[in-house]
C-alpha cells in the first residue's frame, strides 16, 4: 500500500500523475514511482525514488512523454523503503507494470516457485510476484493475463496494470483495497482515493471486492474476476477539490482541528426532531420494533475509531439502557466470537475501507448478524457491506491523524444513542436536555479553539518530557486513550493511558517529576474520585496538567473547558488535547501531517 493513481487519455500523463500523487501524500508513504506509455512505444518508461513525491518529480526527465500511466506512493510492508522496492514493478522486458495496495499472503510460496522456473527478482516486495505472473501468462488478452494471475494470489489487493502490447488500456482489480474509477470526457482515471480524482472529474465508480475493470480513453467496463459482466453506474462526489487545500493553515491537522465547529454542525443538521425530542437517522434501516429487540450492542473499530466506539458504547448504555461495549476489530474476528442474533454490531471507520474492520463486518454478515456502519466516506466498502448506518459528514480529512472525524463520530454516536433511547427508555425531558446540549457543541468547540494560545504555551512547557501519563475515569478514560494516541502519533513522545482508579494498582510506580500526568477531570459525580487521584500523584511529586471545568487546586496547570451535559462532556474535553498534541509536535519540529511509519487508511492486516 498506499496510494494509486492512473490515467489514460490524450493529455501528457506525467504531470497529471505527479499531481495525483501529491494529493495522496496525506495517506503516509516512504517512496514513490511512475510508469508511462504512449501508443507507439515498444516498452514502458519508469522512474522511482525513495522519499517524497518531490524527490520523484526531480528525477523525472524533461522528455518523459506519454498519454497513459500509473503511479504509486508506497508504505512498506515487504522490503525496506528503497528505490528498488518502490512501485511500479516492471518485468525484465519492460512490458508489464503493476502498482499494488494490499498484501500477497502467499508471496513467499509463489516467489520460490517462480525462482525455480528461472525468474530473477529485482526487489524484496510481494508485488513483484504479480508482475511476473502476468508477464509469463500466455493468455491472448491483458484482462485474461491479469485474471490468471489473480487466481493464484491469496491476500488483499487493489491493483492497476499496464502492458506495452496493450497500450490502449489499463486493467484494474480489487479485493479488500479501494479502487475508484474517475469518468472523464474522452479520458479515464483510476485511484485508491477520490482525492486524486476530483481535480479532474466528480463522476466516479467504486469497484466491489472481486471486481475488475478495463479503462480505455473513451470507455470503461466492469466485470468479476471470473469474467461475468457487472453494471456500474457513476456517482457524483459531494466534495470539491478545494476541500483538500490547506485554506491558509500551516498544516492540514491545524485546519481540520479548526473546522470542527462547522463539521459538528453538519453531522447534526437535519437529524433533530424537536417535536418528539428525538433524532431521525434515515440510513439505519432499523424500525422501532427491531430497535426494541436489541439486547446488546458491540462496537468494532481500530485506533481512533475504537476510542470513539468506547465513548459511543457509554452513550448508548447510559441513554438507551442497552448493554454496550467496544472492541478492537483486529482482535474480534480472531477470537471466534459468539455472534448473537439479538446483538447489534456497529463498525466504525473514518475511511470506510479499514481492512480489519471490513473483514470483521464480512465475517459477521456471513454469520447472519445485523451490522451498522459509522463512516465518513460515502460509498465506501463498509458503507456498502453494512445493513445500514450513519455518515458522520466530517468532510475530507487529509492529515494522517484523525481529529474532526473522531469528534464527528462521537457526535454521531450521541445521535444514535438518543434515537435508540427515545424508542426505549429515554424520557422526553432527557431527550430534550441532550438535544439542547448537542446544539451547544459547535459554539463551545469554537470557545475552546479561541484559547489555543494558552494551550500552545503549555505545550512548550511539557514538550521536553520523554514520557507522559493520561488518566480519566469512566467517560474520561476513552478521552485519555485518544489523547495519549494523538501525542504518540505526531510528537513521538511515549505516552500511556490508564483509568484513574487503576493508578494505585501499578502505574503509580512510574510517577516522578519527569513524568507529567494529563488528567481528565469533568465536573460530574466522579469529581471527588478524580481529585483523589490527583492527590496520589501530587504526593509522589508528579506534575499534573488537568483538563477540567474549573481550576484544580492540585494541578500545576488547568485547561478550562466549557460545561455541557455530563454525557456530552467527553466530546469537548478531547478538543484541547488535540491542540496540546499538535503544539507539542510543532515545538519538537515534527512532520505533523505525515508522521513517521503511519498511513492514513490501513487497508492491510
N, C-alpha and C positions, 0 to 999 in steps of 0.2 A: 504494500500500500504506500502512496497515499492519494495522489491526485492524477487524474487522466484528462487530457484534452485531445480532441481530434477534429479535423476539418477536411472536407472535400468540396471543391467548387472551382471558381475562376480566380480568386484573389491570391496574392502572394502569401503563402501559408505561414512562413516562419514568424513574422511579426505578430500575426494573429495568435499563434500558439504560445509564443512567449508572453503575450498579454494575458492569455488564459491562465498560464502557469502562475503568473504574478497574482492573479485574483484567487488562486488556490493556496497561496503561501501560508495563509492563516491556519491551514489544516495541520501544519507541522511536517517537516521533512528534513532530509540530510543531503540530498543530491538531486540532480535533475538532468533530463536529456530530451532530445528531439530528433525525429526522423522525418525527412521529406521525400517526395517523389513527384515526378511530372510524367504525363502520358508517354513521352518519347524516351524516357530514361531507361537504361538497361539494368540499373541497380539502384538501391536506396542509398541516401546520404544521411549520415548520423553525426551528431555532436553530443557529448555527455560531459558532466562535470560534477565533482563532489562540491558541496557548498550550496550557496543560494542561487536563485534564478538569475541574478545579475552576473554571477560567475559564469553561468552557461551562456548568457547573452554575449558576454565579452569574447567567448570562444567561437561564436557563430561567424563564419566568414561572410564577407560582403556578397559574394556570389554563392548564394545558397537558395537558389530559386526553386520553386515547386508550388503546385496547386493542391496537393494532398499531403497530409502529415498527421502524425500522432506524437504526443509529448507526455511527460510524466514527471512528477515530483515524488521521490521515494522516501519512505520511512522504513529503516532497515528491519527486516525480520530474519533473513538468511544472508549472512555475509556482512562484514563491517562496511560502513559508508566509504565508497571509493568511486573513482571514475568507472572502473570496470564493472562494478556491481550495480551501477546506476541503470535505470531503464531508459529507453527501449533496449531490447536484446535482439541482436541480428544473428542469422545463421552464417556459416563461413562464406557463402556465396553472396552475401548482402542482398538476398532476395526477400527474406521474410523478416518482419519486425513485429515485436509484441510488447505491449505495455500491460501491466497486470497489477491489480489490487487484490489482496487476499493471501492465502497460504495454500500451497500444494502439499497436502499431508503425506502423500506417498512419493514425494520428490526423490528421496534417497534411493528407494527401490527402482524408480524409473531411470534415475541417473546411472545407477550401476548397470542396468540392462542396456542403456544406450552406449555407455562406455565399452561394454563387452562387444558391441557391434561396431566399434571403431570411432565413435563420436568423441571429439575433443571439446571439453567445456572451457569457455573463456572466463566464466565468473563462478562465484560461490552460491549464486541465487537459485531458488526453486523455480523462478520464472523461466530461466533459460531452457528448462526441460520442455516447456510448452513450445518454445520456438523450434527446437529440434524435431519434436513430434510433428509439427505442421510442415516443416521443410522436407521431412522424409516421407510424407504421405504421397501415395501415387494417385490420389483422387483427382478427378478432372476439374473440379471447381474449388475455389477458395473456401466456400461455405462448407463443402464436404471435408476438406482437409482439416478445418477447424473442428468440425463435428467429430471426426475420427479421433483427434487429439483429446477432446473433452470426454470421450467415452472412457478413457483410461485414467483420467485425472480424478483424484479424490481430494476434497477440500473446498475452499471458497475461492471465488474469482469474480472479478469484473475485468474483462479484457477487451482490447482493441487490437486488431491485426491488419497489417498491410502486406502486400505481396507485389513485387515488381512485375510479375507476369499477369497480374490482375489489377492494373493501375487505375481502373475506373471505379474502385470500390474500397470501402473499409468494412470489415466484418467485426461485430462486437458480440459479446455474450455476458450473461450474468448468472451467478449463483452465490448469493449471500453478500455481494458487494455492489454498491449502486452503479448503474449505468443509465444515463439520461441522454436522450436524443434531442438535439435542437433543430427545429424545422425552419429553414430559411427560404429565401427566394432564389431558386436555382443554386442552392448550396445547402449542405447538411453539416451539422456539428455533433460531437458526442463529448460527454464529460462525466466525471464521477460526482459532480456537484453543480447545481444550477448557477452558482456564482460565476462560473467560467463561460456561461452561455448568454446571460441576459443583456450583455452589451450588444449582442447581435440578433437575438430573437427572444421572444417571450412565449413562443409556441414550443411545448416540449412533450415528449413521450417518455415515460419511465418504464423500463423493462422490468418484468417479473422474474423471479428465480426460475431457472430452466428455460429462459427465453433468449433468442439470438436476434440480430438484425443485420441487414446489409444496407449500407449507406452508399448512394450514388449522388452525384451533384444535383440531379433533378428529381430524385425519388428515394424512397426507403421502403423496406418491407420487414415485417417481423414474423418469427416462426419459432417453434420449440426446438430444443436440441435434438429431438427425434425427427424434425423436418415438417411437422404439421404447421400450416399457416395460422397465424393469430391475427386478431383485429386490434389495431392500435389507433386510438383517437387522440389527437394532440389536445393538451390542456394549456390554458393561459396562466403563466406565472404571475402571482399577485405583486411580487416585489420588483422594484426597478433597479437599474444599475447604480443609481445614486445611493441606494440603501447600503451599498458596500464601500462607500467612501468614508474617510475619517471625519468629514464635516468640521474641520478646524481644530480637532483634538490632536494631541501628540501621539496617541496610541488608540487602537480600537478598544482596548479594555476600558480606558477612561471614557471614551464616547459611550460605550454600552452601559457603564455604571450610570452615567448622566442621563441616559434615555429611559431609566426605569419609571419615573412618574408617568410618562406617556405610554410606556409598554403596559403598565398595570392598568391604566385607563382602558387600553384596548382589550385586555382579557376580560374586563368587567362589562364592556359596552354591549348592550342589547340582551344581556343574560339575566338581569334582575327583574323580578316581578313584584312590584310594590303592593299590588292589590292583595296578594296572599303571603307577602313577606317570604318569598321563596326564590328559587333560581331555576331558569329553564336552560337545559343543555340538550339541544336538539339532536346531537350526534350520538347520544348514548345508546339508542335502540334498546331501551330498558323501560318497560312500562311499570306503573306503580305496583301492580300485583307481583311482578318479578322482583322489584326492588325490596318489597316487604319479605320476600322469601330468602333473601341473602342472610346467611348465618355467620359468615366470616369474610373478611377482605384481606387479600395478600397482595402486597405491592412489590414489584420487581424492578430494579434499576441498577446502574453501575456508577460509581464515583459520585459526582454531584447529584445525579438523578436519584441515586439511592438515598442520599441525605434528604432530598426533597420528599422522597417517599416516606422517610421516617416521620417528618413533620406531618405529611398527609395522613399517615396512619393515626397519629394522635388526634388530628382534627376529625377524622371520620369516627373514631371511637368515642370522642367526647360529645360530638354533636348528634351523630346518628345512632349511637349506642350499639354499634356493631363491633365485635372483637376484630381488631385490625393490627397488622404488623407489616414490616418491610424487610426485605432480604436481598442481598446481592444476587442479581440474576446469574452471574457467572458461577455461583455455588449451587443455586437452586436445582438446576436440571441434573446435576451430577450426584445428588444425594438420594435419587429415586424417591421423590416426594409423593406423599399421598395426595391425589387430586380429588377433591371433594366436590360433588355436583352442586352443593349449596354454597360454595365459596366463589366470590367474585375476584378475579385476578386482574390486576392493573399493571400494565407495562409502561415504564417511563423512560423516555429517551429524547434528548434535545433534537438530534438529527433524524430520529425515527429509523435509523439504519444500524444502530449499535448491535454488533453481531451476537454478543452474549445474551442480550435482551431478546433479539429476534429469534434466536434458537430456542429460548425458553418459551416464547409465545407459540412457536410451531409445535413444540412438544406438548404444551397444554392443549392446543387445538386438536392434536392427534388423539388426546385422551378425553376429548369431549367437554373441556372446560369452557366457561364463558370468560372472555378476555376483553378488557377495555384498554385503549391506548391513551396515554397523555403525552403528546408530542408537539413539536414546534413546526415541523416541516410537513406541509400539506402534500398528500400523495406518496409519502414515504412508505417503506416496506412494512413497518409496524402498523402504520395507519391503515394500510390495505389488508393486512392479515387479521387485525383485531375485529371483534364483532361490533364495535362502536368505540366512542371515545370523546376526548376533549382536546381541541387545539389550543395551545397556550398563547398564540399570537404575539410572541415577543419580537418578531421581525428577525432579519438576518443577524446572526451572532458570529462575528469574524474572529475575535480573539480566541485562542485555544481554550483558555479557562472560561468557564461559564459564569456570568453574573446576572444579567437581566433575564435570561431563560430560567435560571434557578428560581429567581423571585417570582416570575410569572407562573412557573409550575406549582409553587406552593400556593399562590393565589387561586390557581385552577383547582387544586385540591380543596381549598376552603369553599369554593363554589360547589364542588361535588358533595362535600360534607353537608352543606346547607340543603342541597337538593334531596339527598337521601334522608337527612334529619327531618325535614318538613313532611316527608312521606311517612316517617315513622314516629319519633317521639319528641322532636324539637318543637317547642311551643311557638305560637305566633310572636310572643314578646321576645323570645330569644332569637328567633329568625330575624326580626326587625333590628335587634341590637347588633347582630353580626353583620347584617347588610349595611347598616349605618357605619360600622367600623370599616368594612371593605371600601366604602365610598371615601373615607378619610385617608386611605393609604396613599394615593398619589401626592396629595399636598404634604403629608407627613414625611414621605420619602424626600420630597423637594427640600423640606426644612432640614433634614439630616445632611443632604448634599451641600447646603449652604454653609455648613460647619466644616467643610473639607480642610480649610487652612489649619485648624487646630489639630485635626487628625494627622495631617502632614507633619506638623511639629512633633507630635507624639511618636510617629513612625521613625523619625530621625533619632529619637532617644532610645528606641528599642531595636534599631537595626543592627547594633553590634552584637546582639545576643546570638549565641551558637545554637540554642535550643529554646523552645517555648512550650508552655503547657496551656491548654484551653479547657475550661471546665464549665459545666452547666448542669442543671437538674431538670428532668422530665422534658418540658418544652424547650428548655435551653440547651439540652445535650446535643440534639442534631445541629443546632446553630454552632456549637463549639466544634463539632466534627467538620462542618463545612468551612468554618473559618480557618481551622487547622490545615485543611486540604489546600485552601487558597494560598496560604502563606508558603506551604511547601512547594506548590506548583510553580510559583513565579519568583520567589525570593531565594529558594533552595535552603532556607533555614529549616532545620529539623524541628518538627512540631508534633505534639501528641494531644489527643483529646480524651477526656475521661468524664464520666458522671461525677459531679462534685461530691456526691456521697461516697464515692469509691476512693477518695484521696487517702483516707486512713487505712485502707486495705492494701497499700503498697506504694502508690505513686508519691506519697509524701517523702519517701527516701530520696527523691530527686530534687526536692526543693532546696534552693540556696539563692544567694543574691544574684548569681549569674544566670539563673533560670527564671525568667519572668513568667507570670501566670496571667492569662486573659480570662476574666470571669464574666459569665453571662448572669446578670442579677436583675431579673424583672421584678417589678413591684406587684407580686401576686401572693398567693397563700403560702409560697415556699420562700418568701423573702428572708425570714429569720434563719431558716435552714441554710440558705446560701451565705448569709452573713457569718454563720458559724464556720463555714468552710474558709472564708477569708481570714477569720481569726486563726485557724490552724496554720494557714500559710504564713501569716504575719509573725506568729510565734516562732517560726523557723527562718526568719529574716528574708522571706521571699518578697520580691517586688510584684505588685498587683496593678493591672490595668483593668478596671471594671467597665462594662457596658451596662448601663442601668437607667432607670427613670428618675433617680435622684442621686445626689452625691453620696458616695460610700466612704464612711469615715476611715475604714481600714485600708482602702485602696490608695496607692500612690497617685494614680490619675483616674479620673472617671470621664467616660464619653457619655454624654446625656442623650437619650433617645426619647421622642415624644411617646406618650402612653396611648395605646389603643385598647381594644378588648383583650382580655388575657389570652384568648385562643389565637389572636392575630399578632400578638407582640413579637413572636419569633421572626415574622417577615421583616419587621422594622429593625430588629436587633442585628440582623445579618448585614444590613447595608453599610454601616460604618466599618465593619470588619473587612468588607471588600476593599474599601478605601485604605484601611490600615495595611493590608497585604500589598496593594498597589504602590503606595508611597514607600513602604519598606523596600520593595523590589527596585523602585526608582532610585532610592538612596544608595542602593548597592550596585547600580548600573546594569541591571539585568535586561535581557531582551524580553520584555513583558508580553508582547503579543505572540511570541514564538518560543516558549520555554523549552529548554533542552529535553530531549528524549521523549517528548509528548506529541500526540497527534490529536486533532480536533474530533474527528469521527472515527472511532475504533471499530473497524469492520473485520477484524480478525480476533481469534480467541486469545 
